[in-house]
Amino acid sequence: MLTVFVDPQRCIGCMQCEYACAVEHSHTRDPVAAFHEVPIPRKRVHVQAGPSANTAFPNKCRHCDPAPCQQVCPTGAIYRDATHDAVLIDTSKCIACAMCAMVCPFDVITYHALSDGPSPRTVAVKCDACIDRLRAGSIPACAEVCKAGALRFGEVNEFVAAGQRRETAAVFAATYAEPTPAVPDSIGAWRTLGATVGHPGGAR
């Protein structure tokens, strides 16, 4: 399954993903002109500061299957793209009832008037996996701009396997001790002799 994999240990809170996401979902898709649009383009990824400096968590839609938001949507505005396995919102059907936000286990659905949607009506807003980019053969904007490797696009099982290898290496680094090589008897005898030379009562 292809997805944007979140590695919070790598996130430094630079918010480049938020910026790229908002620009990608603007009319102009221009880094300067986008923020002069009315309404202003909205981000779909949400970076929250961590407990210490240079730690943060980029929270985004996981495109669950089954998706609770899709299950409770009374108008059928939320649906799944079969090709890319992304949970999407048809903003023309959204009535902003907030049922999807109530059941979202990751709290990633917000409500805004969109620059690339029906304006000025407020609708549900969430990550759409940059579906237009995926259809064009590109990767999501957040993963493309993330220089820290906190957001990476690819096969989820490969990311999990890499994490398993990393954790295994960490465990061995913390617990493994190099075995002490056995000392031949002849060398051991010489070492014992050397340790006693010069001591009172020792060998001369």
C-alpha positions in Angstrom: 0.0 0.0 0.0 1.5 3.3 -1.1 1.1 6.1 1.5 2.8 9.1 3.1 4.6 7.6 6.1 5.0 9.8 9.2 8.2 9.5 11.2 7.8 11.9 14.1 11.3 11.2 15.4 12.7 13.0 12.3 10.3 16.0 12.3 12.0 19.3 13.3 8.8 21.5 13.1 9.9 23.6 10.1 6.3 23.5 8.7 7.5 23.3 5.1 4.9 20.5 4.6 2.1 22.9 5.7 3.3 25.6 3.4 3.6 23.2 0.4 0.2 21.7 1.1 -1.6 25.1 1.2 0.1 26.1 -2.1 -0.8 22.8 -3.7 -4.4 23.4 -2.9 -4.6 27.0 -4.1 -5.9 28.3 -7.4 -2.6 29.6 -8.7 -0.3 27.0 -7.1 2.2 29.8 -6.9 4.2 30.2 -3.6 3.7 34.0 -3.6 0.4 34.6 -5.3 -1.4 31.8 -3.4 -1.6 33.7 -0.2 -3.2 36.7 -1.8 -6.2 34.5 -2.8 -9.5 35.0 -1.2 -10.3 32.8 0.7 -6.7 31.9 1.6 -5.7 28.4 0.7 -5.8 25.9 3.6 -3.3 23.3 4.7 -4.3 19.6 5.1 -1.3 18.6 7.3 -1.0 20.0 10.8 2.3 20.3 12.6 2.1 20.4 16.4 5.1 21.2 18.6 6.6 18.5 20.7 7.7 18.5 24.3 11.3 19.8 23.6 13.1 21.9 21.0 13.2 20.6 17.5 10.5 18.0 18.1 7.2 18.1 16.4 4.5 15.8 14.9 3.1 16.3 11.4 -0.5 15.0 11.7 -2.5 14.1 8.6 -5.3 11.9 7.4 -4.4 8.2 7.4 -7.0 7.3 4.7 -8.4 4.5 7.0 -10.1 1.5 5.5 -12.8 1.3 6.5 -12.9 5.1 7.1 -15.1 6.2 10.0 -15.6 9.6 8.3 -16.9 7.9 5.2 -19.2 5.6 7.1 -21.0 8.4 9.0 -21.2 11.0 6.2 -25.0 11.5 5.7 -24.7 13.0 2.2 -22.1 10.6 0.7 -19.7 13.5 0.3 -16.8 11.4 1.5 -15.7 8.6 -0.8 -12.7 6.4 -1.6 -10.7 6.7 -4.8 -10.3 3.1 -5.9 -7.1 3.6 -7.9 -5.0 5.4 -5.3 -6.9 4.2 -2.2 -7.4 7.8 -1.0 -10.4 9.0 1.1 -11.7 12.2 -0.6 -14.4 14.8 -0.1 -16.8 15.9 -2.8 -17.2 19.5 -1.5 -20.3 20.0 -3.6 -22.1 17.5 -1.4 -20.6 18.5 2.0 -23.1 20.2 4.4 -20.5 20.9 7.1 -22.4 18.8 9.7 -19.1 17.9 11.4 -20.1 14.2 11.8 -16.8 13.2 10.1 -14.7 15.3 12.5 -16.5 13.8 15.5 -15.5 10.2 14.5 -12.0 10.9 13.1 -9.6 9.1 15.4 -6.7 11.5 14.4 -8.5 14.9 14.6 -7.4 15.9 11.1 -10.7 17.3 9.7 -11.2 21.0 9.8 -13.8 23.4 8.3 -13.1 26.3 6.0 -14.2 28.1 2.9 -11.8 26.9 0.2 -9.9 28.8 -2.5 -10.1 25.7 -4.7 -13.7 24.7 -3.7 -17.2 26.2 -3.4 -16.6 29.7 -2.0 -17.5 31.1 0.4 -19.4 28.1 1.7 -17.6 26.3 4.6 -16.9 22.6 4.0 -14.9 19.8 5.5 -11.2 20.0 4.7 -8.7 17.1 5.0 -5.7 15.6 3.3 -6.7 14.3 -0.2 -3.3 12.6 -0.7 -2.6 15.2 -3.4 -4.7 13.1 -5.6 -4.1 15.3 -8.7 -0.3 14.8 -8.3 -0.7 11.1 -7.8 -2.8 10.8 -11.0 0.0 12.7 -12.8 2.6 10.4 -11.5 4.1 12.7 -8.8 4.3 12.3 -5.1 2.4 14.3 -2.5 3.6 17.8 -1.9 4.4 17.3 1.8 6.6 14.4 1.1 8.4 16.1 -1.7 9.4 19.1 0.3 10.3 17.4 3.6 14.1 17.5 3.9 14.2 15.8 7.3 12.6 12.6 6.1 9.7 12.9 8.5 7.2 12.5 5.7 8.1 9.9 3.0 5.9 8.4 0.3 6.2 4.8 -0.6 5.2 1.3 0.3 4.2 1.2 3.9 5.6 -2.3 4.5 9.0 -1.2 3.4 9.0 1.7 5.9 7.8 -0.7 8.6 10.6 -3.2 7.8 13.2 -0.4 7.9 11.9 0.6 11.3 12.2 -3.0 12.5 15.8 -3.1 11.4 16.5 0.2 13.1 15.0 -1.0 16.4 16.8 -4.3 16.2 20.1 -2.5 15.7 19.3 -0.2 18.7 18.6 -3.2 20.9 21.8 -4.9 20.0 23.8 -1.7 20.4 22.5 -1.3 24.0 22.8 -4.9 25.1 25.5 -6.7 23.1 29.0 -6.9 24.4 31.9 -8.2 22.4 33.1 -11.5 23.8 36.5 -11.5 25.4 38.8 -13.7 23.4 40.3 -16.7 25.3 43.9 -16.2 26.4 46.2 -19.2 25.6 47.6 -20.9 28.8 51.2 -20.0 27.8 50.4 -16.2 27.5 48.4 -16.4 30.7 51.4 -17.8 32.6 53.6 -15.0 31.3 51.1 -12.4 32.4 50.9 -13.9 35.9 54.6 -13.9 36.2 54.9 -10.3 35.1 52.3 -9.2 37.6 54.3 -10.8 40.5 57.7 -9.5 39.5 58.9 -6.8 41.9 56.3 -7.4 44.6 57.5 -8.5 48.0 57.5 -12.2 48.2 57.0 -12.4 44.4 59.1 -14.2 41.8 62.6 -12.8 41.1 
